[in-house]
Amino acid sequence: MEQRLEDVTAQASYWKGKLRIIEKQMRKLEKETKEEISQVQNETKQKEMVWNEESDSLRRQIEQLTHQLIQANADKKELQKRLGNV
């Protein structure tokens, strides 16, 4: 009976040690995962900022070109009127 108790105690000690190792590994993985998530979030924010800057720049260029096209069409119509009246 006493031997059986010692065996069970030894097994319990073994599994308790295994559990500590697993818990330590889990904490390490959790920390690494949080760091990776944070890094990806930061990279995503930076990419969004660049994308927003580039899209704003393109939007302004489109607005300028649209304005120039409208002005060129107005100038063309005015020139056609003048040439038609000459």
KAZI-V905592 format. One record per residue. PSI is psi in radians with two decimals (NA if undefined). OMEGA is omega in whole degrees, 0 to 359 (NA if undefined). Layout:
psi: (PSI | PSI)
omega: (OMEGA | OMEGA)
//
This chain:
psi: (-0.76 | -0.66 | -0.73 | -0.73 | -0.73 | -0.71 | -0.79 | -0.72 | -0.73 | -0.74 | -0.74 | -0.74 | -0.74 | -0.87 | -0.53 | -0.72 | -0.76 | -0.74 | -0.73 | -0.75 | -0.79 | -0.75 | -0.70 | -0.76 | -0.70 | -0.75 | -0.71 | -0.81 | -0.68 | -0.77 | -0.81 | -0.71 | -0.77 | -0.72 | -0.74 | -0.74 | -0.78 | -0.75 | -0.79 | -0.71 | -0.74 | -0.77 | -0.70 | -0.76 | -0.74 | -0.75 | -0.67 | -0.71 | -0.80 | -0.80 | -0.79 | -0.74 | -0.80 | -0.73 | -0.63 | -0.75 | -0.79 | -0.68 | -0.77 | -0.72 | -0.73 | -0.74 | -0.76 | -0.80 | -0.66 | -0.79 | -0.76 | -0.70 | -0.77 | -0.77 | -0.71 | -0.70 | -0.71 | -0.75 | -0.70 | -0.79 | -0.72 | -0.74 | -0.72 | -0.66 | -0.82 | -0.75 | -0.57 | -0.50 | -0.22 | NA)
omega: (180 | 178 | 180 | 179 | 178 | 179 | 180 | 179 | 179 | 178 | 180 | 179 | 179 | 183 | 176 | 176 | 178 | 181 | 178 | 179 | 180 | 179 | 179 | 178 | 179 | 179 | 179 | 179 | 179 | 179 | 179 | 180 | 178 | 179 | 179 | 178 | 179 | 180 | 180 | 179 | 179 | 178 | 180 | 179 | 179 | 179 | 178 | 179 | 179 | 180 | 180 | 178 | 180 | 181 | 176 | 179 | 179 | 179 | 178 | 178 | 179 | 179 | 179 | 181 | 177 | 178 | 179 | 179 | 178 | 180 | 180 | 178 | 178 | 178 | 180 | 179 | 179 | 179 | 178 | 177 | 182 | 181 | 179 | 182 | 183 | NA)
//
